[in-house]
Amino acid sequence: MTSARLTPPLSHVLFLLGCFAIPFYNDTPLFMYISDIFRSPSNFIFLLSLVLFGIEQLSSSKYRIKVRFSDLCFIVGLVIFIIFSLFVNIDFSGNIQGVGITGIEKMLLTSANMIILLIFLLFYTHILSVIELEKLLKYIRLGFLVTLLYVLLEIVNYVIPITLSGGGSANSYIMDLVDSFIHERDRAPGMPRARGLAFEPSYLVAVLFFLLPFLIADKNQYRTFIIVGWLICVLATDSPTGIVALLVFLIFYRFSIYLSIVICFVAAFFLFIFVVFYVDIPMDKMESTATRVGSWISSITLLKDHFLFGVGPGMQGYWVIHNYPDFFWSIRQTEVWINLGLNSFAAPTFGTLLTIVLSIGLLPIAYVIIYMTFTGRINEIVSSPLARASLASMFVVSFGLNGYVFLGYWIFLAMTLSGKWGELEKIKRYGCKVKILSGDSHIWSITK
């Protein structure tokens, strides 16, 4: 006797559509008007999904929130750290005056954004606990294929421009048409680097490494071609961060986590020696690298005096400009970062982790590590090649981004909290459906 297949709640469908839209990582003015965390369409879709989920919970007794109580307490603990950092830094950062905004206003807005993202995390954890991963893989695959088509269009536009009879490039015309409706795109002249449907190459790299574990686990008949397309996208970005992240992914996927860490440290040391003494870096690349290195040095210098509670949520963008090293002042973009820091407290740290620890301190990071260790999540990551490789490569990619609003981070964290990395590993290995036999996410039933 076969039972009728239940129609999934609309909130689940919207969640899957949000995952499909994650490659559209760009600035959408309409959504950013609401809040900076809605800079991409996927954020807005996830918000609608969350609101609809709340309505479903209130109107029906069939839906229940499937989140461990310990995970709920964990997220509440993070909220407490955010609020505590805000109050601790009121005197230090609260009275600073920018253009149209004060320090206390910036901290309140950033704290609200962080708490909203943690609510999203709770929601993601619930959804991932109840949906079939096969559906998630399908939507993510479709999102990547849209991105791949656009990247191929970019490559053709740069390599073989198709000229229209009236003049101009057909490829550019199509790209302009897409860009005018979908996103505001960075058009740096003289830089034929693929950006896909993201704002710039480093954003596209972040998207690609979020997609990678799901594309690998998705055993459809075209998987080999999809992985080749993924590699083409990475190479087309011409991003050193992307190449390093790919090498890190391969190392952590092939070797144990402890051996992988040793290999990466040794490789990083010899790579540094090679680049410093034997590579003639073009001036534009040198300035870009110097900007990032200078920002990292400034962030670490600032962190030494504020390592417990940071400088206040969102205020790292102001204080980081006060610790730039001497060589930073010879960079042409220095004035831009200084103005950003003084006017809107938005000078970049060029590192997601640096942004977080400067905002709220190292205590929340220690709290996360301790929680993941005592709940066994660290062991799950260590035992899953996909999990450890994905998280390690995403850590590398995070140094190409400044903020923490990229949803790929939060989906990965929700995968960890919901115990779904092991299930993804099973799907990759057996190419079959994986069903949970009980509330324990460590128990699977493998069915063809």
Disulfide bonds with the S-S distance in Angstrom:
none
